[in-house]
Amino acid sequence: MANESTLSRDELDDRIAILRDNIRQLTEQAAASLGAADEDRTSDRIAEQSEELQRLIKQRDALGKK
């Protein structure tokens, strides 16, 4: 994985798009899941992806302020 501090705005935008798609897919998987263990695991993954998404959005927004 590249050092996030060296990513360009375009690279950050790409990673943000990927994370948003991952969250969408995980949400669809959670909706289709029948087992509580699967649901918990998917929920944890969604939370992790959401945290990463917010971190990258903040980093991207900081680029615009410089």
C-alpha positions as CSV (number, residue, x, y, z in Angstrom):
1,M,0.0,0.0,0.0
2,A,1.3,3.4,-0.9
3,N,2.0,6.0,1.8
4,E,-1.3,8.0,2.0
5,S,0.6,11.2,2.6
6,T,2.1,10.9,-0.9
7,L,-1.1,10.1,-2.8
8,S,-2.3,12.7,-5.3
9,R,-5.9,14.0,-5.3
10,D,-6.7,11.7,-8.2
11,E,-5.3,8.7,-6.3
12,L,-7.3,9.6,-3.2
13,D,-10.5,10.0,-5.3
14,D,-9.9,6.5,-6.8
15,R,-9.4,5.0,-3.4
16,I,-12.5,6.8,-2.0
17,A,-14.5,5.4,-4.9
18,I,-13.2,1.9,-4.2
19,L,-14.1,2.2,-0.6
20,R,-17.6,3.4,-1.4
21,D,-18.1,0.5,-3.7
22,N,-16.8,-1.9,-1.1
23,I,-19.3,-0.5,1.5
24,R,-22.1,-0.9,-1.0
25,Q,-21.2,-4.5,-1.7
26,L,-20.8,-5.3,2.0
27,T,-24.2,-3.8,2.6
28,E,-25.7,-6.0,-0.1
29,Q,-24.0,-9.0,1.4
30,A,-25.4,-8.1,4.9
31,A,-28.9,-7.9,3.5
32,A,-28.6,-11.3,1.9
33,S,-26.9,-12.9,5.0
34,L,-28.9,-15.2,7.2
35,G,-26.4,-16.0,9.9
36,A,-25.7,-13.8,12.9
37,A,-21.9,-14.5,12.7
38,D,-21.8,-13.5,9.1
39,E,-23.8,-10.4,9.9
40,D,-21.4,-9.4,12.7
41,R,-18.4,-10.0,10.5
42,T,-19.9,-7.9,7.7
43,S,-20.9,-5.2,10.1
44,D,-17.3,-5.0,11.4
45,R,-16.0,-4.8,7.8
46,I,-18.4,-2.0,6.9
47,A,-17.3,-0.1,10.0
48,E,-13.6,-0.5,9.1
49,Q,-14.2,0.5,5.5
50,S,-16.3,3.5,6.6
51,E,-13.5,4.7,9.0
52,E,-11.0,4.4,6.2
53,L,-13.3,6.3,3.8
54,Q,-13.7,9.2,6.3
55,R,-9.9,9.3,6.9
56,L,-9.2,9.5,3.1
57,I,-12.0,12.1,2.6
58,K,-10.4,14.3,5.3
59,Q,-7.0,13.8,3.7
60,R,-8.3,14.7,0.2
61,D,-10.1,17.8,1.6
62,A,-6.9,19.0,3.3
63,L,-5.2,19.0,-0.1
64,G,-7.7,21.5,-1.4
65,K,-7.0,23.8,1.5
66,K,-3.3,24.1,0.8
